[in-house]
Amino acid sequence: MIKALIIDDEQDAREGLKLTIKKSCPEISIMAMCESPEIGIEKIKELRPELVFLDVQMPRLSGFDLLEKFETINFEVIFVTAFDKYAIKAIKFSALDYLLKPVDVEELVNAVDKIKEKQKNKTAHFKSLLNNIKYNSENLNRLAIPSNNEIILQKTADIIYCEADGNYTILHLADDRKITVSKTLKEFENILPETSFCRIHHATLVNLAHVTKYVKGEGGYVMVTGRRHLDVSRRKKENLIQALNSI
């Protein structure tokens, strides 16, 4: 059995989630239901759950604020929220999971299945999430990038451009390093702030802060930090020009 807590300030939400879990996920044992983040903190320390279903928006403390109270996070979390504005893209990118209210049974089962696959270094994942994207992915300034047995915390400002390589993406950095990540370029396009990064080619996502020149042509090309030239596709030309004009 997986020992779990539900932390949500809405009674109907707590009861509904508990009932859905009981029907669909018999491997989960709900040890307690907490109506406030303060009580949730106490129960986490007292009961030491393996899994916490955590509401995002609560009075006084948000779900993110609650997690910041723990120096070490040795439990899994599934965020539960009625609002998809809370950095949902960033939550997904950081390999955390979430459920939108009202909770869909299939999504609940899928989330629990992921939780069963215990992840290493989960504290680093959480701390990166809390420090970097708290409520709005536009404020994202670092990425938590899993690599073998470590997690690289990479400043987004130092990413010159992202290059597609099949189902992988190569990050080209300002210090001439390259990091290969097992995520598609589309995933990076979804998570990185669109005010700072622009897709200029089917295989290239560029950091506008590192663009030093745009040379027009059929599609043209941009020159970026390090005097590198990156082709601009004809279809992406107008998007690039609009992005450069809005800086």
Protein Blocks (a to p, Z undefined) as FASTA:
>chain_A
ZZdddddfbfklmmmmmmmmmmmmmmbccfbdcfbfklmmmmmmmnopabdcddfbdghi
afklmmmmpmbacbdcddddfbfklomlmmmmnopacddddddfklmmmmmmmmmmcceh
klmmmmmmmmmmmmomklpcbdcddehjbccdddfklpmbdcdehjaccdddfkopacdd
fbdfklmmmmpcfklbccfbfkbccdfklpcbdcddfkopcddehiiacdddfklmmmmm
mmmmmZZ
